[in-house]
Amino acid sequence: MPPPQDIATELAKERNRAAAERTLMAWIRTCLALISFGFGLDRVVAAIAWAGNPIGALGLSRLLGLSLVALGTYAMLMAVLEHRQELRRIQRNDYHYRDRRSLGLTVAIALIAIGSVAFLGIVVRAVAR
Amino acid sequence: MSLPFRDRPTNSVTELAKHRNRGAAQRTLLAWVQNCLSLIGIGMTLDALSLFAQTGERDRTMLEWVPMTGMGAALVGFGLGLLGLAISDYRAAMRAIHQRGTLPRSRAVVLLRPAIAIVIFGLVALLVIGLSLTDYTPSLIEAPPSPSP
């Protein structure tokens, strides 16, 4: 059993645990939004195609919707793994903060890439008309 | 000469506080991701609906593709710009935790930009809807056909 630390450190660990839980819940909201938007966009495209429109011009929208779903699923999986690692790390008595790869930054950059493709798609199609 | 922030001796409480700061910065970034995702997602949906509006023989007055495509592109571009600002803020906060130890100056003014832009977007949407409704007005106020004798 590890030796007990002072009360300030133990309370700080409890604050960190609660903060990590809030971060995980923020990830759940974000990934739910990503998956919902991706799924919703795909359903809108499917409904338009069902109404008798050719799917060709809508292929990019469908691809972007699926990309959002894939990004949301990947981010949720990685967030859960990262949360478990964080909990293990802050339980150590010799905890020392280290800079690590940020999943939030990765997801934000991926969303910028998806959004840029969408923006270019809209502009190119409007110009081509 | 004082040591750089990252090389100064600290205790467990300070190290755990840095961890909490990182988590708080990440939650802020995620909140921005959610807002920008809403803007980008709505813009993409408007674009998909504009394709629906321009095909087939149907009443296109309310689903005119030009304003819908323009508004869709504007929303996506606005979301991308805000997300870029949020990433820049997040990186500044991370640099502050690792190197300087003092948090960056508050950039609350950044929050005003989306608020102003959303108000402008709402006014443009009202204008577009209002102009579309004027096309319907004659038919709405058209007198009913008189009964044949």
Interface residues (C-beta under 8 A of the other chain):
Chain A: Q5 A8 T9 A12 K13 R15 N16 A19 A20 R22 T23 A26 W27 R29 T30 A33 L34 F37 G40 L41 V44 V45 I48 A51 G52 N53 P54 A57 L58 S61 L64 G65 L68 E86 I90 N93 D94 Y95 H96 Y97 D99 S102 L103 G104 L105 V107 A108 I109 L111 I112 I114 G115 S116 A118 F119 G121 I122 V123 R125 A126
Chain B: N11 S12 V13 E15 L16 A17 K18 H19 R20 R22 G23 A24 Q26 R27 L29 L30 A31 W32 V33 Q34 C36 L37 S38 I40 G41 G43 M44 T45 D47 A48 L49 L51 F52 T55 G56 T69 G70 G72 A73 V76 G77 G79 L80 L83 G84 A86 I87 Y90 R91 M94 H98
